[in-house]
Amino acid sequence: MEYSIHNPKAIIVVSGGQGPQEDITEALAMERYLISKGTPKERIIKEEESTSTYENLLFSKNILDDIFTDPYKTVVITNNFHIYRATRLAENLGLDATHYHGKTSWYSIPVNYARECIATLKFWIFGE
C-alpha cells in the first residue's frame, strides 16, 4: 500500500489465481484491499490465472509487455521471506525489477521460511 501512495502514477499488477480452498483469487483479494485503502481501480490490473510465483511474474510480465513499448522498470512487492526468490525469478525472466517487501507476522515465520527454503532449492535446481 505504501508504494502505491508514494508512486501515484504507477500501474499496479496484482497477480495470483484461486487455490482449491480459497473463495476468490489472490489478485481479487489484493485489488479489493488496495481499493479499500484508496487506490483508484483504474491503476490496478488483475492477473488471475497464475498458480506459482514463476507464473505470477511471467504472466504479469506478459501484461506489461503488451502495455509498454519502451523499456520499463518494475517493483516486486511481496513478503520479506519471499523477496530473494521472487527477485531472482524476475531477473531470469528479463524484468528490470527492484523490490519492496511487507512484514511477516511473527507466528507465521517458521512455516513460511521452511516452505520458502524448499521453494528456493527447487528454483536453484529447476530455475522456476
N, C-alpha and C positions, 0 to 999 in steps of 0.2 A: 504494500500500500504506500509506504513512504516513497519508493521510487516513482510511483505514478504521480504523487503530489509534486515532487521536485522536478519532474520531467513532463510537463503538461502537454507537450506535443508528441510524445512517444506513442507509437502504436503498440498495443498490448495483445500478444497472442497467448491465450490460456489453453493449455494442452492436456488432454487426458480423457480416455474413454471411461466406460462404465464397467466396473468389476461385477462379478457374479452376485455379491451380496450388497450392492450399492443401489440406491433408488434413482440416482441421477449420475451423469457423467462428472468426472473431476473438473472438466472445463466449465460446465454449467455451474458447479458449486463455486468455482473461483470467480466466474463472471458475476454471480449473484453477490458474492462478498464485496467485490470491487465496486459494484453499483451501489450497494448499501452504504459504502464509505465515501460516496460522492464522485466516483469515476464515471464520466459520461459513457453510456453504452456504445456510442459511435467510435470510441477509441479501442474497443475490445473486439477481437476476432477469436472465435472458438474453433479449436481443433478437437474433435470428439471421437476420433477413430483409433488413436494410439493405445497400445497395451503395454508399452515399456518406455523406459527413459530414452532409449535409442529412437523409437518411433516418435516419441514426443518431439524430439529435436529434428528428426528427418522431416516429419510432416509439417512442422512449424516452419522449417527452412523452405520447403516447397511453397508454402503460402507466401512467405516473404519474398522469395524469388519472383513470384508472379506479380507482386506489388511494386517492387523496386527494380528499375533498370540499371541504376548505378550501384556501385558497391555500398553496402550498408553495414552498420555495427549493431550488435545485439547484446543484450544483457540477460544472462540466465539467472532466474530468480527461483531459488529452491531452499530447502532446509540446509543448515550448516553441515550436517553429516553427509550430505549428498553432493556438495559442490565439486569435490575432486573429480569424481567420475562424470558428472554432468558436463563440466567444462572440458574434460578430455574428449568426450564423445562429440561435443560441439566442434572442437578443433579438428577431429578426424573427419567430420562432415564438411569442413571448409567454412564454418561460420567464424566471422570475426567477432568473438564473444569475450566479454568480461563477466563478472558475476556479482550478485548481491544475495545475501542469504538471510533467512529468518532464523529465529532461535528455536531450539528443540526443548520441549518440556522435559524436565529432569527425569520424570518417571518413565519416559519412553526411550531414553538414551541407550540402555543395554540392548533392547530388541532392535532398534533402528541401526545402531552401529554394527551389531552382529550381522544383520541382513545385508548392510551395505558392504561389509568386508567380503562376503560371499559374492555379491554382485560385482565388486571390483576385481576379484580373482577371475570371474567369468569374462569381464572386459579385457583383462590382460591376456587371457588365453584366446578369446574369440574376436575381440575388437568391437564388440557391441553389447 
